Structure formats: structure tokens, C-alpha cells
């Protein structure tokens, strides 16, 4: 199943692929920022708000990463009129 997804991603239009790639980079930056906040919380007990902000940013980055992949694949199938 994972190989089917990778094969399908290789066949995606170039513009859609660039959008997916930039979206995943953005979600990765958010993930790194959330990891920094969570490590700062464990190292130096600052405030419980830092923990909740870091956890929320991590969830947001995961949701955005999946959303960019799914929406990119759907947009590509709509462009190719497979639906």
C-alpha cells in the first residue's frame, strides 16, 4: 500500500508536487518549533502554557502535513479528471 502511494506521488503534476513539497517543508518547520518549545518546557519548567502551545503546534503540523498530501493528490486527480 505504501509503495502504491509512492508510485502515485511520482506521477503527480509538477505544479502540484511543488505545492505538496513546500507545504511539507512548512509543516516540518512548525514541527521543529514545537519540539524546541517542548524541550524548553522539559529542561526549564517555564509555564504550563508552553507545554500546551508546543503540543498544539505539533498536532497542527501533523494535520497540515497530511492535509497537503491529501489535498495535493485530490487536486491532481481532479486535474487529470479521474474522478
Secondary structure, DSSP 8 states (H G I E B T S, - for coil): -HHHHHHHHHTS-HHHHHHHHHHHHHHHHHHHHHHHHHHHHHHS---HHHHHHHHHHHHHHHHHHHHHHHHHHHHHHHHTT--
